[in-house]
């Protein structure tokens, strides 16, 4: 029998959790009924009345398996294999459903919605048997490729459990050295670290999607996956809600001016976030001191937009060691640059200052696919705060182009079942971790912490094109390169 001190390998239980609200079908199936009737008559004559053969249809997925077969197709079963159109091009037409294509927005496109929905539904990694048929480069994250070409013996079995790969990350204050007095007592800052088994936490939902039900789903899913959920607190309401939630997984989010809400917590948080996004240059040292005096073992993080590197160093000088940096939901900073470049700038700011190992960088905004997680870590983050993927997993609808964090509108399904929402987020977390394990295994890395800032594991399209074509007449170097 296992004891409380026995070792248990980290695992997330996945359970198929179908959509709560039916999404539009991926494909429209149109059948020329007169042509189908002619075909059936000709088959009856040719097969001499063998109705079992006549009524068998070519779709193995059940698109024509209804009571009257192809006369009333079932497009919800269609996967777009096009076998029926190849065999009977004059009879069947398969087209993409325009309503399905409109899911998401210009950044979180319907293809990403499909992938996240599949992951949250099945708890499995999406696999396309036909292989990848898209472009091998592009803007944003598509301009960065992971490089496994130099690995001699990859650790490929991590996802199957035969060789262990750690996805544990540390959050907190990690001083580079300790100072002892003559009595052997530590007189310098001591390490204060919170470790979680996956390199992502759940970010606070936007105002348009927030609700007590969503808060409970996020908190309980975070508890069951042993990660954290950032959650705004509202003084009068919080004392009631906190009694119903697993508070050990909640990271209270406090805005400047709402310092009094910390008094209503009723529990000792493992971590607190202070939102200084409205005034990154504000003086909030009194608030930090107040939190530290009330909760001396609590880790304090500062939440702000990807900012001027000099301001990050100023915050470091006053004692900030955990930074939650965010871009908009489309991955753009205040100056319009993409989050990939913003992460590299923040990371290199602390590298050049010789303090990178002392701080923790959490990032959110623009990370909408499992492949973006290792890319964000390679460019310099310690861990990621998931935002819009959580909403899509819970079948939120985008109302317009949702980029701005304050004004974007998301419509959540009504009457979300609690258990359904928790399991959907657990499925999503499990599949994203599995895909991270695949990347780490292919690179031969045994822990995700070694991936942070490992630019040698990446290739950038802009750099490769410049290196290959710069001396060729007519090659245009992009502005700013």
Beta strands, then each sheet from edge to edge (+ up, - down):
strand 1: 27-31
strand 2: 92-96
strand 3: 144-146
strand 4: 169-173
strand 5: 192-196
strand 6: 200-202
strand 7: 229-232
strand 8: 250-255
strand 9: 271-275
strand 10: 299-305
strand 11: 322-326
strand 12: 360-364
strand 13: 383-386
strand 14: 397-399
strand 15: 409-411
strand 16: 458-460
sheet 1: 1+ 2-
sheet 2: 3+ 16-
sheet 3: 4+ 5-
sheet 4: 6+ 13+ 12+ 11+ 10+ 9+ 8+ 7+
sheet 5: 14+ 15-
end
